[in-house]
């Protein structure tokens, strides 16, 4: 049985242990209600004191702006032991502004404490999924990997990258994020190893020799020399085994431009390396991806555009109390007509 917070006395009894290693909430803390806003605990206590804890309500959650829905699986897991009925859109479905994305029916005391967590899960996950969908739309048939884990707290990095895959990303670099999305993590090696070993070709050869045959042979070529020159050196060293080169030129050197992609593509083709793909990363957004794709880029690694996407604000409203239509001022009482919601629980 869950030990769910229902009173202020329980809140007062919570002690944060001295020397706690990480500030992120543990799963048990989320389930207990420790990450909720305090006013939901006060509400529970008042209702219980007035004998209204068994009041049956219907609540609806709607989005403030359009987007792609993610976070349904986690929300259902959070509520799996609650005696509440749930209807919702499916993971990955697009929704319109103000559209109802989830409906819950049950005793308010059984799920009201989770409003903060539910809205946070859906808002953040949907924001990331929506950004990933925008990136994938720009990339079209070209591959997209999410490289955003380094931009967010590690506690939520797997959530973000799983949401990115729901939104359309083809893969993710974060180990746990990729695994949660049913994929294997994607990525080769960072600039650090090139700086340590001192030569791009030496790193390429070592990677080819040591890494398993299933690991893609894609090599960074912007660490030391001109990108086109390094691309040719690596291609000549690895030959048919080289699957691609990665351009990640820093902004201090102008970043990856369509002109650079065109030059690298042309020089590789002229040297007989038409099979070598061009993978681009570094500060990408949909507009840049469209230009780079037209220039010859074959795949993209996207970080901050996805990880830094704003959450899509979600609101939970009570629409029925004991079967009677209700609503706060400005909202229409009663269940919102929709045929898009699917019974989940």
C-alpha positions, 0 to 999 in steps of 0.5 A: 500500500502506498504511503501517500501524504494526506496531512500537514503533519505528514509534511512536517514529519518529512526530513531531508537527510543530511548529506543527501547525495542528489537533489532529484526526487526518488521514485518513492518520493514522487509516488508518496506525493512529496513533489506536489504543491503544498496546497493539494495536501491542505485540500485533502486534509480539509475535505477529510475533516468535512467528510468529503474525502469520498467525493467523486469527480471528473477532471480534464487536462488540456494543453495551452498550445498545440503540440505532440503528447508525451508522458502518458506512460509515466502518468499511467504508471504513477496512477496504476494503484489508484482506483481511478478511470483514465481516458487519454490521447495516445503517446505521440499524438498531435493535439490542438491548443485547449484540446483535452488530452486526458480525463480522470474520474474517481474519488478526488482524494485518490488522485488530487494529490498527484495533480502537480506531478501529472501536469509536470510529466505531461508538460515537460515531456510534450514540450520535448516531443514537440521540439523533436517533431519539428526537427524531424519534420525539417530533416525529413528522411534524414536521420536525427539523433537526440544529443540533449542529455548534457543540457538538462539535469541527469535525473530527467535526461532519460525522460527528455530523450525518450520523449524526443524519440516519441516525437520522432527522433530516430535515436538518442545518445543517453544510455538510459534514455535510449534503452527506455525508448526501446533503442540502443544508445547512439554515438561514437567518441568526443573531441576529448579522445582526439585531443588526447591521442593527438591525431584524427586518423589515429583515433579513427584507426583505433576506433575501427580496431577496438570497437565492435563491428556493429558500432558505426564508423563515423568520425569527427573531422573538425578537431585539428585541421581543415574539415575537408582535409581531415575527411579525406585523410580518414576516408583514405585510412578506413576506406570502405569501412568508414560510414560517415564523417561528423562536422561539429565546427564550433561557432568560434570558427563559424559553425557548420555552414551549407558551404562547408557541407557542399565542399566536403561532399564534393571533395569526398565524391571526387576522391571516390568516397561517395559512400561516406555520409555527412553527419552534422551537429552543433546548435541545430534548429529546423531552419538550419537543418533544412539548409544543411540537408539541401547542401548534402548533409545526411544526418543530424545530432540535435541537443539544445533545441530539443532539451531546451524546449519550453514545457507545454503548459497543462491545466487540470479542471474539475468538470463534474462533481458527483455527476453534476456539471461544474466549472470555474468562471470562464470555463464551460461546465461538464465533460468536454465533447471529444471522440479522440480520448481512449480508455486507458484504465 
